Amino acid sequence: MRKLLLGLMLPIFLAACGAESKWAPDADVQRVAYHHNGPTSLTLFTVISNRSNGGAHAGLMINGSQRILFDPAGTWWSPSIPERNDVHYGINPRVLSYYIDYHTRETFRTVMQTVEVSPEVAEAAIRAVQAHGAAPKAYCTQSITTVLKGLPGFEGIKTTFYPLKAMKQFSQIPGVKTHTVYDDDEDDNSGLLRDQQKNIY
């Protein structure tokens, strides 16, 4: 009975996660492809409520042959950013700053955990998120942990629906560097979405 109740409550706990299937044209994806000169790496984003300290959303950025963002069941978007089933392309510094700013405000903070990986692992991660498909509502963390546990060096990750559990597991990976972002922006971020559509590239 307890497991049934927990299952029914998950959509409430993870209300920040939404979902939509999209498929950007090849030309758009190729036009914005961005290669970051830093080391190949994975970055787990965890959005945490400043009021309850509960996990609200999770995202995964992959820096490999190109830098992309896997934002399963996420609500962040822009018509300027090509998306294919929760995978966003062209994650240059400006786009990344918009993503972080969208989630980080007076009621939420964003924890970024980055770990360097081999180019082979980064490419495997890119292929895995591209093959994953659009995530159902509230499946943000489940989708990310499913991808992670299939990668070399991340086999100890267990699938979970809870962002804080994923964050704790990720923190056990050797070499992880953690950075927390705070912001006092007001909770209504609809204006940010309008601004980023004008200035994102």
N, C-alpha and C positions, 0 to 999 in steps of 0.2 A: 504494500500500500504506500509506504514511504517513497519507494522508487517511482511509483506512478505519479504521486504528487509532485516530486521533484521534476519529472518530465513535463508535467503540465505547467509548472512555474517558470521553466526556462525562458520562454518567450517574453515573460514579464521582466525577469532579471536582465535580459540582454536586449532590452527594448531599443537600444541605439543601433542595432543591426537591421538593415533592410536588404532587399535584393532586387536585381533586375538583370535580365539577359540582354547583352548588346554584342554587336560584332562589327567593329570598325573596318573600313576598306583597307586593302593592302597599301595603297598609296598613302593614306593618312598615317598608318603605322610606320612606314618607312621614312616619311617626311620628318617625323619628330624623334626618331631613334636617337638616344643619347648615351654616349659612353663616358662614364666617370673615370678619371685617371687614378682614383684611389685603389687600394687592394680589393680583390674580389671578396665579397662579404655578404652576410645575411643580417638584416636588421628587423627585429621584432618590435612593433609598436603596440603598447598597451595603454588604452585610455581608461583612466580611473576617476571615479567620482570623488570630488573633494568633500562632499557631504557625508557619504556613507562609506567611502573607501572601497566600494565595490567595483569590479571590473565591468566596463561598459562596451568595449569594442577592441578588436585586435586587427592588425595589418602586418604584412610582411614585405619588406623591400629587398630586392635581390640586385646586387651589383656584379654583373658578369660581363659578357660581351656587349651588353647594353644594360642600363639600369631601368628596372621595371618595378611596379608596385602591385602586389596581390592584396586586394582590399575586399575580401569575400563578404557579401551581404552588407556592403558599406553604403552610406548615403552621400558621400562626397563625390562630386562629378563636375565636369565642365565640358561644353561642346568643343573646346579647344584641345582636350586631352583624349586621344583615341583609346577606346576601351574594348576589350574582348572578354566577355564573361568574367568580370571582376579583375581582369589584368589590365592595368593602366600603363601606357607607354610614354616615353619621353620625360622621365622623371629627372629633369635638370634641377639645379639648386632653387630656382624660383618656384617651380611646380612643387617641389618637396616642402618649401616653406609654407605654401598655401595649404597643403595637406595637414601639416602640423598645426597651423594656425586655426584651421577649420575645427579641429577636434579639441584644441586647448583653449579654455576660457575660464571665467571666474568659477565655474562649477566643475570643471574637469582639468586634470593634468595628464600629460602624455609621457610615458616612460619609453625610452629608446634603448634597446639592447642590441649591440652590434658585435658580431664575431667574424673574424677573417676565416675564409675557407679557400680551398684550392679552386682554380678555374674550372676543374672538372665537376666539383660539387656545385658551384654556382650555376653552371650550364644545366646540370641535372635538375636543380631547383627551378630554373626557368622553364624547362620542358614539363616538369611536374605541374606547375601552376597553370601553364597553358593548356594542359590536358585535363585539368580538373573540372572545368565547366562552372557555370554560375551556381553560387551557393544559395540554398533556401534561407529565408529569414531566420535569424538567430544562430546560423551555422558558421559565423565568422571564425571563431577559435577552433571549432571542430575541423573545419577545412584546413586551416593552417597547420594544426598539429598532425593531421593526416599526411600532409605533404612532408613535413619535417621528419617524421619517423621513418620515412622511406629513403632518406638521404644518408650517405656514409658519414659516420660520426654523430648522427642524431638518432640512432636506433633506440636509445633509451627514452626518447620522448613518448609519452603515452597520450592517446587521443583524449581530449577533454572539451567540454563546451564552455569552460570557465576561463576567462582571460587571465585571472590572477594565478591560476594553477599552471597555465602555459608559461606565464612569465617566470614563475618559480622554477619550473623545469628548465627553461632556457638559461636561467642564471647559473645552472650547474655545468653548462658546457664550458670547457677550458678556454680561457682567453676572452670571455665576454666583457665588453665595456658598456657601462650603463650611464645614461644621461636622462635627467628628468626635466621636462619643460613646463613652466608655469606661465599663466597669462591672466590678466584681469579684464579681458574683453567681456562684454556683456553676453548673456546666454543666447540671444538671437543672432545667429550667424548668417542669416539670409543675405545681408548686405555684403558680406565677404564673398559669397558665391558670385554675386553680380560683379564685384570688382575684379575678381580673378579671371572672369571671362574676358575682360578687356585687356588685362595686362599679363596673362600667364606666359606668353612667349614674346 
